[in-house]
Amino acid sequence: MPAQTYEFQAEARQLLDLVINSIYSNKEIFLRELLSNASDALDKLRLASLQNSDLDVKTDDLHIEIERDEKERILKVIDNGIGMNRDELTNLIGTIARSGTAEFLAKAAEDKKAVSDLIGQFGVGFYSVFMVAKKAIIDTRKAGEEGGWHWESDGDGSYTVEESDYSKQGTTITLILKDADEENELDDYSQEWTIRNLVKRYSDFISYPIRMMVTKHETVPAEKEGEEPKHIEKEEEETLNSMQALWARPEKEVEAKEYNEFYRHIAHDWHDPLKTVTLKGEGTFEFQSLLFIPSKAPFDLYLPDHRRGIQLYVKRVFIMDDCEDLVPQYLRFLRGVVDASDLSLNISREILQKNRQIKAINKSIVRKILGTLKGMMYEKAENGEKAEEAENAVKEENAEKKEARKLSADYLTFWNEFGKVLKEGLYNDYANRDKILETVLAATTHSAELTTLEDYVSRMKENQKEIYYIAGENRAVLEKAPQMEMFKAKGIEVLIFSDPIDSIWLETVPEFDGKKFKSILRGEIDLGDEEEKKAAEEKLSEQRKDMADLLGWMKSGLDSSVKEVRLSTRLVDSPACLVSDEQDLTPSMEKIMKAMGQEVPKVKRILELNPEHVIVKRLHELYADKKDEADLKDIVSVLYDQALLAEGGELEDPSGFSARLCKVISKALK
Ligand code: ADP
């Protein structure tokens, strides 16, 4: 059959365009991508042969070869791994199935400058070869199948595929290199030393030999006296990488940049990790683990088919990617490797779920990571004081030192990128809830910076018993909510939670450090000391008696929206606000549950009035005079709607509201 020409899928074409025309300076990473793919293909073949003993393959010398031709400007990467069949060639190379690609491309098109950063975040895999090659050729044969396949593309939007007599095991990638071009930071990738350096830098730890013919210089001693020794050059095959599993080497012998390169290899990320964590389990279940906290959240962290990045090895043999059972959902941002000693090589995903050893490893990873996060939180003081000492300052109630304690830049980065994910653990992992709470950061009315709960508690007023918070969707709106007024007036700190997840965990987590979480949008609030409270209560009960008729009449008018109209001391400048009853859903929670497809009955709230406010006072007088009841009704309705607006809520009848407002204004202007 003749070669058939195919178009790249639209999204793949866009990505190719982006890669080819990008000013991305790090073009050399194409080699890392090819070697990673080859290494994956060898892993897959080894695994397939273990699972299927009938598979006719050779696994005694799995390796990668690099061939160069300086004159013809050709570079080949050859593996004897699993190979690809026709469908895989067209599906894996010609399309991008990853969800989120469209959004990624839209973003990249918008912001040309950020392209290289975006490419880094997205990972372009095989397509990166078109940064250095004018033509790429794939020759491959799938393990266990007869015929081979030949694939070719100039990266210009189409590719061809045809049957071939490629009979070797695995895949050969051939690149016809572009000319070296210093201005565009394009090196000559046919040079021996260039390749040697790149392999060392990016792929040293790959566990299969990467071989290449190299030129060796030798000196042969003279045969006879008086003659010069001879210098000869000979071509010899050499293994370029050390093949050492990084996680098995003692930590102090490994350089940070080696860890970073390894991270990039397994995470398909082009950034350095934020934090490298090594972990060893000894005793009943032996394992070694090398984990990374990335410095940037991948764009698909919240998508359902997000790839989870812990690889499972058994005694140095790769078993699987994305081993979900090794870490809980809320730590799904972790990348890395776990190498367990006592598992079977044939272990399947189904068995893993119930495996005691995997459970034990999961537990120690969680413990280690939460401990690491805790340790990252504060900046180490400049005068050499350790975080621990600052910690003691908190315990000793040393207010000055506590104030001086600063959250570290690394932790703030972590929190910005992954805080929302970590908070899922607050309702998913009961056993570790307190530990996770210790790492939570929140916005606060105390300062523009984020705070820990521990620091909040240390600043609580003498007779304050609860942790006050407000939760909703928009920080700016929450900060100005009428319900905040009395807290501001009395200088009482309120935490502000504006991630959707906050409304969820705050429903299920009752307290921190023995102090209850108390939403200021809910129930009654008692502020101030006992005496103050008593005086206020007496006054309020007088006013209540006085205005009882008005309150009853207002309630009957607003019956479909509120369950009660009452006076409160919560307000200072505003005439009214809405609060939820102690057991009721707050509006933000209601919205979240609806978004999750749950039926929620309409929750009626409580309208609270400020008896000191001129509007409320006048309303009372007019009502007592029994005049213009229709006008008063409009005013009450506007009062309710504006309270809803002030907290960022949505009006049920916006046009009715604006008509009533205009009526009220017209009257006032007469
Ligand atoms: P990624 O490696 O991120 O999945 P790539 O674009 O690099 O993306 O590769 C796409 C897919 O093509 C790989 O996941 C793999 O299934 C297949 N592939 C690439 N190179 C090889 C190879 N040398 N041998 C076998 N399969 C390969």
Residues whose N, C-alpha, C, O or C-beta is under 5 A from the ligand:
A	BS01	ADP	N37 A38 A41 G83 M84 L92 V124 G125 F126 Y127 T171
